[in-house]
Structures are given as structure tokens and as C-alpha cells.
Amino acid sequence: MLVSNSNRPARLHYMANGFRVLSPGDHVVCAVTGARIALQDLRYWSVERQEAFASAAIASEAMAPR
């Protein structure tokens, strides 16, 4: 049986210069907004928090000191 990765969230390990796919899928979810981010569009994440963000503005806001 062939399992499709479409419409499934991927599990990733975020590193400083990229990410490693732990479980295949076609998207991840933004940690702040809950928006789906296609893997080919993923540009912003936190290595420390192991979270993905939909945009630079959202990433900056999420990581700003409180």
C-alpha cells in the first residue's frame, strides 16, 4: 500500500541552517497563528524552541523578550 504525504503535517528537527524530516508530510503548522506552511515555503523557525513560523514578522514577535 502506497501512503501519500499530501495533506499530512511533517515532523521536523530544526537546525541552524536547515531542517531534517523526522516524519514525512507536506506542511508544518505555524506555532503562533496555526497557519499551514508548505515545506517548500518554510523559511522561519526557532532552533531552541523547535517551532516553525509563517513569516519573519511573526517569528520576531514570538521570540521578542517579554
SEFIZA-3560 file (N, C-alpha, C; in Angstrom, 3 decimals):
REM SEFIZA-3560
<numar><xx>0.838</xx><yy>-1.175</yy><zz>0.000</zz><atom>N</atom></numar>
<numar><xx>0.000</xx><yy>0.000</yy><zz>0.000</zz><atom>CA</atom></numar>
<numar><xx>0.888</xx><yy>1.245</yy><zz>0.000</zz><atom>C</atom></numar>
<numar><xx>0.627</xx><yy>2.162</yy><zz>-0.900</zz><atom>N</atom></numar>
<numar><xx>1.383</xx><yy>3.396</yy><zz>-1.018</zz><atom>CA</atom></numar>
<numar><xx>0.713</xx><yy>4.479</yy><zz>-0.176</zz><atom>C</atom></numar>
<numar><xx>1.481</xx><yy>5.096</yy><zz>0.713</zz><atom>N</atom></numar>
<numar><xx>0.941</xx><yy>6.130</yy><zz>1.586</zz><atom>CA</atom></numar>
<numar><xx>1.360</xx><yy>7.489</yy><zz>1.043</zz><atom>C</atom></numar>
<numar><xx>0.399</xx><yy>8.367</yy><zz>0.846</zz><atom>N</atom></numar>
<numar><xx>0.668</xx><yy>9.707</yy><zz>0.332</zz><atom>CA</atom></numar>
<numar><xx>1.022</xx><yy>10.646</yy><zz>1.475</zz><atom>C</atom></numar>
<numar><xx>1.949</xx><yy>11.573</yy><zz>1.204</zz><atom>N</atom></numar>
<numar><xx>2.335</xx><yy>12.570</yy><zz>2.203</zz><atom>CA</atom></numar>
<numar><xx>1.540</xx><yy>13.855</yy><zz>2.062</zz><atom>C</atom></numar>
<numar><xx>0.636</xx><yy>13.898</yy><zz>1.087</zz><atom>N</atom></numar>
<numar><xx>-0.128</xx><yy>15.129</yy><zz>0.910</zz><atom>CA</atom></numar>
<numar><xx>-1.179</xx><yy>15.255</yy><zz>2.004</zz><atom>C</atom></numar>
<numar><xx>-1.365</xx><yy>16.490</yy><zz>2.415</zz><atom>N</atom></numar>
<numar><xx>-2.342</xx><yy>16.820</yy><zz>3.449</zz><atom>CA</atom></numar>
<numar><xx>-1.995</xx><yy>16.211</yy><zz>4.810</zz><atom>C</atom></numar>
<numar><xx>-0.722</xx><yy>15.942</yy><zz>5.030</zz><atom>N</atom></numar>
<numar><xx>-0.241</xx><yy>15.428</yy><zz>6.323</zz><atom>CA</atom></numar>
<numar><xx>0.824</xx><yy>16.360</yy><zz>6.867</zz><atom>C</atom></numar>
<numar><xx>0.771</xx><yy>16.682</yy><zz>8.145</zz><atom>N</atom></numar>
<numar><xx>1.848</xx><yy>17.505</yy><zz>8.712</zz><atom>CA</atom></numar>
<numar><xx>3.137</xx><yy>16.693</yy><zz>8.831</zz><atom>C</atom></numar>
<numar><xx>4.242</xx><yy>17.327</yy><zz>8.516</zz><atom>N</atom></numar>
<numar><xx>5.554</xx><yy>16.706</yy><zz>8.672</zz><atom>CA</atom></numar>
<numar><xx>6.048</xx><yy>16.971</yy><zz>10.093</zz><atom>C</atom></numar>
<numar><xx>6.887</xx><yy>16.083</yy><zz>10.589</zz><atom>N</atom></numar>
<numar><xx>7.596</xx><yy>16.318</yy><zz>11.858</zz><atom>CA</atom></numar>
<numar><xx>9.033</xx><yy>16.614</yy><zz>11.477</zz><atom>C</atom></numar>
<numar><xx>9.540</xx><yy>17.754</yy><zz>11.927</zz><atom>N</atom></numar>
<numar><xx>10.874</xx><yy>18.194</yy><zz>11.549</zz><atom>CA</atom></numar>
<numar><xx>11.752</xx><yy>18.413</yy><zz>12.766</zz><atom>C</atom></numar>
<numar><xx>13.062</xx><yy>18.290</yy><zz>12.548</zz><atom>N</atom></numar>
<numar><xx>14.046</xx><yy>18.715</yy><zz>13.541</zz><atom>CA</atom></numar>
<numar><xx>14.727</xx><yy>19.936</yy><zz>12.943</zz><atom>C</atom></numar>
<numar><xx>14.544</xx><yy>21.092</yy><zz>13.587</zz><atom>N</atom></numar>
<numar><xx>15.068</xx><yy>22.352</yy><zz>13.069</zz><atom>CA</atom></numar>
<numar><xx>16.512</xx><yy>22.529</yy><zz>13.508</zz><atom>C</atom></numar>
<numar><xx>17.366</xx><yy>22.889</yy><zz>12.558</zz><atom>N</atom></numar>
<numar><xx>18.782</xx><yy>23.133</yy><zz>12.815</zz><atom>CA</atom></numar>
<numar><xx>19.111</xx><yy>24.545</yy><zz>12.339</zz><atom>C</atom></numar>
<numar><xx>20.315</xx><yy>25.017</yy><zz>12.616</zz><atom>N</atom></numar>
<numar><xx>20.701</xx><yy>26.390</yy><zz>12.296</zz><atom>CA</atom></numar>
<numar><xx>20.589</xx><yy>26.705</yy><zz>10.804</zz><atom>C</atom></numar>
<numar><xx>20.938</xx><yy>25.776</yy><zz>9.949</zz><atom>N</atom></numar>
<numar><xx>20.950</xx><yy>26.061</yy><zz>8.511</zz><atom>CA</atom></numar>
<numar><xx>19.964</xx><yy>25.222</yy><zz>7.712</zz><atom>C</atom></numar>
<numar><xx>19.020</xx><yy>24.621</yy><zz>8.362</zz><atom>N</atom></numar>
<numar><xx>18.051</xx><yy>23.797</yy><zz>7.654</zz><atom>CA</atom></numar>
<numar><xx>17.253</xx><yy>22.961</yy><zz>8.631</zz><atom>C</atom></numar>
<numar><xx>16.629</xx><yy>21.940</yy><zz>8.103</zz><atom>N</atom></numar>
<numar><xx>15.845</xx><yy>21.052</yy><zz>8.956</zz><atom>CA</atom></numar>
<numar><xx>15.932</xx><yy>19.634</yy><zz>8.417</zz><atom>C</atom></numar>
<numar><xx>15.686</xx><yy>18.687</yy><zz>9.296</zz><atom>N</atom></numar>
<numar><xx>15.680</xx><yy>17.269</yy><zz>8.929</zz><atom>CA</atom></numar>
<numar><xx>14.264</xx><yy>16.748</yy><zz>9.104</zz><atom>C</atom></numar>
<numar><xx>13.792</xx><yy>16.012</yy><zz>8.131</zz><atom>N</atom></numar>
<numar><xx>12.446</xx><yy>15.452</yy><zz>8.177</zz><atom>CA</atom></numar>
<numar><xx>12.469</xx><yy>14.186</yy><zz>9.040</zz><atom>C</atom></numar>
<numar><xx>11.704</xx><yy>14.191</yy><zz>10.121</zz><atom>N</atom></numar>
<numar><xx>11.602</xx><yy>13.031</yy><zz>11.002</zz><atom>CA</atom></numar>
<numar><xx>10.432</xx><yy>12.139</yy><zz>10.590</zz><atom>C</atom></numar>
<numar><xx>9.328</xx><yy>12.772</yy><zz>10.199</zz><atom>N</atom></numar>
<numar><xx>8.157</xx><yy>12.068</yy><zz>9.676</zz><atom>CA</atom></numar>
<numar><xx>7.692</xx><yy>12.824</yy><zz>8.444</zz><atom>C</atom></numar>
<numar><xx>7.544</xx><yy>12.142</yy><zz>7.318</zz><atom>N</atom></numar>
<numar><xx>7.191</xx><yy>12.839</yy><zz>6.075</zz><atom>CA</atom></numar>
<numar><xx>5.799</xx><yy>13.452</yy><zz>6.115</zz><atom>C</atom></numar>
<numar><xx>5.669</xx><yy>14.537</yy><zz>5.390</zz><atom>N</atom></numar>
<numar><xx>4.414</xx><yy>15.247</yy><zz>5.248</zz><atom>CA</atom></numar>
<numar><xx>4.611</xx><yy>16.370</yy><zz>4.260</zz><atom>C</atom></numar>
<numar><xx>3.582</xx><yy>17.165</yy><zz>4.018</zz><atom>N</atom></numar>
<numar><xx>3.722</xx><yy>18.236</yy><zz>3.041</zz><atom>CA</atom></numar>
<numar><xx>3.699</xx><yy>19.628</yy><zz>3.660</zz><atom>C</atom></numar>
<numar><xx>3.499</xx><yy>19.717</yy><zz>4.986</zz><atom>N</atom></numar>
<numar><xx>3.444</xx><yy>21.024</yy><zz>5.629</zz><atom>CA</atom></numar>
<numar><xx>3.773</xx><yy>20.912</yy><zz>7.117</zz><atom>C</atom></numar>
<numar><xx>3.999</xx><yy>22.087</yy><zz>7.732</zz><atom>N</atom></numar>
<numar><xx>4.087</xx><yy>22.212</yy><zz>9.187</zz><atom>CA</atom></numar>
<numar><xx>3.101</xx><yy>23.297</yy><zz>9.586</zz><atom>C</atom></numar>
<numar><xx>2.885</xx><yy>23.467</yy><zz>10.866</zz><atom>N</atom></numar>
<numar><xx>1.923</xx><yy>24.445</yy><zz>11.367</zz><atom>CA</atom></numar>
<numar><xx>2.671</xx><yy>25.552</yy><zz>12.101</zz><atom>C</atom></numar>
<numar><xx>2.323</xx><yy>26.798</yy><zz>11.804</zz><atom>N</atom></numar>
<numar><xx>2.928</xx><yy>27.944</yy><zz>12.480</zz><atom>CA</atom></numar>
<numar><xx>2.606</xx><yy>27.877</yy><zz>13.972</zz><atom>C</atom></numar>
<numar><xx>3.629</xx><yy>28.039</yy><zz>14.803</zz><atom>N</atom></numar>
<numar><xx>3.463</xx><yy>27.949</yy><zz>16.254</zz><atom>CA</atom></numar>
<numar><xx>2.615</xx><yy>29.079</yy><zz>16.823</zz><atom>C</atom></numar>
<numar><xx>2.518</xx><yy>30.208</yy><zz>16.124</zz><atom>N</atom></numar>
<numar><xx>1.778</xx><yy>31.357</yy><zz>16.629</zz><atom>CA</atom></numar>
<numar><xx>0.368</xx><yy>31.421</yy><zz>16.044</zz><atom>C</atom></numar>
<numar><xx>0.273</xx><yy>31.325</yy><zz>14.730</zz><atom>N</atom></numar>
<numar><xx>-1.024</xx><yy>31.547</yy><zz>14.069</zz><atom>CA</atom></numar>
<numar><xx>-1.798</xx><yy>30.271</yy><zz>13.772</zz><atom>C</atom></numar>
<numar><xx>-1.105</xx><yy>29.139</yy><zz>13.746</zz><atom>N</atom></numar>
<numar><xx>-1.757</xx><yy>27.887</yy><zz>13.393</zz><atom>CA</atom></numar>
<numar><xx>-1.903</xx><yy>27.700</yy><zz>11.888</zz><atom>C</atom></numar>
<numar><xx>-1.349</xx><yy>28.622</yy><zz>11.108</zz><atom>N</atom></numar>
<numar><xx>-1.430</xx><yy>28.537</yy><zz>9.645</zz><atom>CA</atom></numar>
<numar><xx>-0.565</xx><yy>27.391</yy><zz>9.119</zz><atom>C</atom></numar>
<numar><xx>-1.045</xx><yy>26.769</yy><zz>8.055</zz><atom>N</atom></numar>
<numar><xx>-0.261</xx><yy>25.719</yy><zz>7.399</zz><atom>CA</atom></numar>
<numar><xx>0.847</xx><yy>26.356</yy><zz>6.576</zz><atom>C</atom></numar>
<numar><xx>2.052</xx><yy>25.800</yy><zz>6.681</zz><atom>N</atom></numar>
<numar><xx>3.198</xx><yy>26.277</yy><zz>5.911</zz><atom>CA</atom></numar>
<numar><xx>3.714</xx><yy>25.102</yy><zz>5.090</zz><atom>C</atom></numar>
<numar><xx>3.629</xx><yy>25.210</yy><zz>3.772</zz><atom>N</atom></numar>
<numar><xx>4.155</xx><yy>24.157</yy><zz>2.902</zz><atom>CA</atom></numar>
<numar><xx>5.661</xx><yy>24.058</yy><zz>3.118</zz><atom>C</atom></numar>
<numar><xx>6.196</xx><yy>22.849</yy><zz>3.119</zz><atom>N</atom></numar>
<numar><xx>7.622</xx><yy>22.678</yy><zz>3.386</zz><atom>CA</atom></numar>
<numar><xx>8.487</xx><yy>23.492</yy><zz>2.428</zz><atom>C</atom></numar>
<numar><xx>8.086</xx><yy>23.587</yy><zz>1.173</zz><atom>N</atom></numar>
<numar><xx>8.891</xx><yy>24.356</yy><zz>0.222</zz><atom>CA</atom></numar>
<numar><xx>8.854</xx><yy>25.859</yy><zz>0.502</zz><atom>C</atom></numar>
<numar><xx>7.891</xx><yy>26.316</yy><zz>1.328</zz><atom>N</atom></numar>
<numar><xx>7.788</xx><yy>27.733</yy><zz>1.685</zz><atom>CA</atom></numar>
<numar><xx>8.333</xx><yy>28.039</yy><zz>3.081</zz><atom>C</atom></numar>
<numar><xx>8.761</xx><yy>27.033</yy><zz>3.815</zz><atom>N</atom></numar>
<numar><xx>9.231</xx><yy>27.208</yy><zz>5.186</zz><atom>CA</atom></numar>
<numar><xx>10.576</xx><yy>27.933</yy><zz>5.198</zz><atom>C</atom></numar>
<numar><xx>10.612</xx><yy>29.115</yy><zz>5.801</zz><atom>N</atom></numar>
<numar><xx>11.835</xx><yy>29.927</yy><zz>5.867</zz><atom>CA</atom></numar>
<numar><xx>12.211</xx><yy>30.337</yy><zz>7.287</zz><atom>C</atom></numar>
<numar><xx>11.262</xx><yy>30.309</yy><zz>8.217</zz><atom>N</atom></numar>
<numar><xx>11.490</xx><yy>30.855</yy><zz>9.557</zz><atom>CA</atom></numar>
<numar><xx>11.158</xx><yy>29.822</yy><zz>10.625</zz><atom>C</atom></numar>
<numar><xx>12.114</xx><yy>29.603</yy><zz>11.542</zz><atom>N</atom></numar>
<numar><xx>11.898</xx><yy>28.677</yy><zz>12.647</zz><atom>CA</atom></numar>
<numar><xx>12.844</xx><yy>29.021</yy><zz>13.785</zz><atom>C</atom></numar>
<numar><xx>12.569</xx><yy>28.431</yy><zz>14.936</zz><atom>N</atom></numar>
<numar><xx>13.417</xx><yy>28.585</yy><zz>16.109</zz><atom>CA</atom></numar>
<numar><xx>14.071</xx><yy>27.246</yy><zz>16.410</zz><atom>C</atom></numar>
<numar><xx>15.404</xx><yy>27.246</yy><zz>16.420</zz><atom>N</atom></numar>
<numar><xx>16.143</xx><yy>26.030</yy><zz>16.762</zz><atom>CA</atom></numar>
<numar><xx>15.925</xx><yy>25.699</yy><zz>18.234</zz><atom>C</atom></numar>
<numar><xx>15.989</xx><yy>26.711</yy><zz>19.093</zz><atom>N</atom></numar>
<numar><xx>15.823</xx><yy>26.496</yy><zz>20.537</zz><atom>CA</atom></numar>
<numar><xx>14.445</xx><yy>25.956</yy><zz>20.883</zz><atom>C</atom></numar>
<numar><xx>13.423</xx><yy>26.550</yy><zz>20.294</zz><atom>N</atom></numar>
<numar><xx>12.045</xx><yy>26.155</yy><zz>20.609</zz><atom>CA</atom></numar>
<numar><xx>11.534</xx><yy>25.018</yy><zz>19.738</zz><atom>C</atom></numar>
<numar><xx>12.244</xx><yy>24.732</yy><zz>18.634</zz><atom>N</atom></numar>
<numar><xx>11.809</xx><yy>23.716</yy><zz>17.671</zz><atom>CA</atom></numar>
<numar><xx>10.393</xx><yy>24.024</yy><zz>17.187</zz><atom>C</atom></numar>
<numar><xx>10.198</xx><yy>25.291</yy><zz>16.756</zz><atom>N</atom></numar>
<numar><xx>8.909</xx><yy>25.752</yy><zz>16.265</zz><atom>CA</atom></numar>
<numar><xx>9.080</xx><yy>26.428</yy><zz>14.912</zz><atom>C</atom></numar>
<numar><xx>8.059</xx><yy>26.331</yy><zz>14.080</zz><atom>N</atom></numar>
<numar><xx>8.038</xx><yy>26.990</yy><zz>12.775</zz><atom>CA</atom></numar>
<numar><xx>7.174</xx><yy>28.243</yy><zz>12.854</zz><atom>C</atom></numar>
<numar><xx>7.493</xx><yy>29.223</yy><zz>11.995</zz><atom>N</atom></numar>
<numar><xx>6.739</xx><yy>30.471</yy><zz>11.936</zz><atom>CA</atom></numar>
<numar><xx>6.416</xx><yy>30.801</yy><zz>10.487</zz><atom>C</atom></numar>
<numar><xx>5.253</xx><yy>31.393</yy><zz>10.269</zz><atom>N</atom></numar>
<numar><xx>4.764</xx><yy>31.670</yy><zz>8.918</zz><atom>CA</atom></numar>
<numar><xx>5.459</xx><yy>32.853</yy><zz>8.251</zz><atom>C</atom></numar>
<numar><xx>6.025</xx><yy>33.774</yy><zz>9.027</zz><atom>N</atom></numar>
<numar><xx>6.685</xx><yy>34.939</yy><zz>8.433</zz><atom>CA</atom></numar>
<numar><xx>7.772</xx><yy>35.452</yy><zz>9.369</zz><atom>C</atom></numar>
<numar><xx>8.608</xx><yy>36.344</yy><zz>8.836</zz><atom>N</atom></numar>
<numar><xx>9.664</xx><yy>36.945</yy><zz>9.648</zz><atom>CA</atom></numar>
<numar><xx>9.062</xx><yy>37.790</yy><zz>10.775</zz><atom>C</atom></numar>
<numar><xx>7.997</xx><yy>38.520</yy><zz>10.477</zz><atom>N</atom></numar>
<numar><xx>7.359</xx><yy>39.359</yy><zz>11.495</zz><atom>CA</atom></numar>
<numar><xx>6.807</xx><yy>38.510</yy><zz>12.641</zz><atom>C</atom></numar>
<numar><xx>6.183</xx><yy>37.403</yy><zz>12.306</zz><atom>N</atom></numar>
<numar><xx>5.627</xx><yy>36.507</yy><zz>13.335</zz><atom>CA</atom></numar>
<numar><xx>6.754</xx><yy>35.892</yy><zz>14.158</zz><atom>C</atom></numar>
<numar><xx>7.836</xx><yy>35.493</yy><zz>13.501</zz><atom>N</atom></numar>
<numar><xx>8.990</xx><yy>34.912</yy><zz>14.218</zz><atom>CA</atom></numar>
<numar><xx>9.603</xx><yy>35.941</yy><zz>15.168</zz><atom>C</atom></numar>
<numar><xx>9.782</xx><yy>37.171</yy><zz>14.693</zz><atom>N</atom></numar>
<numar><xx>10.356</xx><yy>38.234</yy><zz>15.533</zz><atom>CA</atom></numar>
<numar><xx>9.491</xx><yy>38.518</yy><zz>16.759</zz><atom>C</atom></numar>
<numar><xx>8.186</xx><yy>38.572</yy><zz>16.528</zz><atom>N</atom></numar>
<numar><xx>7.251</xx><yy>38.815</yy><zz>17.630</zz><atom>CA</atom></numar>
<numar><xx>7.290</xx><yy>37.682</yy><zz>18.644</zz><atom>C</atom></numar>
<numar><xx>7.323</xx><yy>36.455</yy><zz>18.160</zz><atom>N</atom></numar>
<numar><xx>7.308</xx><yy>35.289</yy><zz>19.057</zz><atom>CA</atom></numar>
<numar><xx>8.578</xx><yy>35.181</yy><zz>19.885</zz><atom>C</atom></numar>
<numar><xx>9.702</xx><yy>35.615</yy><zz>19.323</zz><atom>N</atom></numar>
<numar><xx>10.979</xx><yy>35.457</yy><zz>20.005</zz><atom>CA</atom></numar>
<numar><xx>11.439</xx><yy>36.711</yy><zz>20.739</zz><atom>C</atom></numar>
<numar><xx>10.632</xx><yy>37.768</yy><zz>20.698</zz><atom>N</atom></numar>
<numar><xx>10.981</xx><yy>39.010</yy><zz>21.390</zz><atom>CA</atom></numar>
<numar><xx>10.925</xx><yy>38.792</yy><zz>22.898</zz><atom>C</atom></numar>
<numar><xx>11.870</xx><yy>39.381</yy><zz>23.614</zz><atom>N</atom></numar>
<numar><xx>11.840</xx><yy>39.268</yy><zz>25.091</zz><atom>CA</atom></numar>
<numar><xx>10.568</xx><yy>39.901</yy><zz>25.642</zz><atom>C</atom></numar>
<numar><xx>10.060</xx><yy>39.328</yy><zz>26.663</zz><atom>N</atom></numar>
<numar><xx>8.820</xx><yy>39.838</yy><zz>27.294</zz><atom>CA</atom></numar>
<numar><xx>9.138</xx><yy>40.511</yy><zz>28.589</zz><atom>C</atom></numar>
//
